[in-house]
Amino acid sequence: MIDLVRAASRRLVRELGFMNDSLAGTDLPPSAVHALIEIDARDGVTASDLAELLRLEKSSVSRMLRKLVLTGEVVEEPGEHDGRTKILSLSAAGRQRVTGIHGFARAQVASALGQLEPEQCQTVLHGLQLYGAALATNGDEKALARRSTLSRDIGRDWSRA
């Protein structure tokens, strides 16, 4: 079972384009694409928050953010209580880029799911949710709580979420 899951995981990574130098129809590496998505999704996110969310070293996140600021896609503002903390947001160019990323990703997923029956789509969703939650736990009490919540939500109709 373990080797089959590992093989399926590697294929998923390749099929989604994570092995390329760029991702989601952009010229950006996967970490930068994910950073833009997370900045867009959260108000008041900081570099430290991103490092934790993306599971990257703070120094790697700092270098990546420096590039995104220089390209004009990310804006840094001093924190309200601590000027050393930078609050991140997207510029108009960054929001436009994220719109393109979401469009690319939705089309990619829609194309794959379009080849499956509705109940198979639900199986894919539930399987990915469970697998992601299980990977995230690794002894992390917060992740265990999230997995517990996820298990309760498995019966929910996610097609409307």
Summary of the structure (lengths in Angstrom):
residues: 161
radius of gyration: 17.7
end to end distance: 30.8
largest distance: 52.5
contacts: 396
relative contact order: 0.08
helix: 65%
strand: 7%
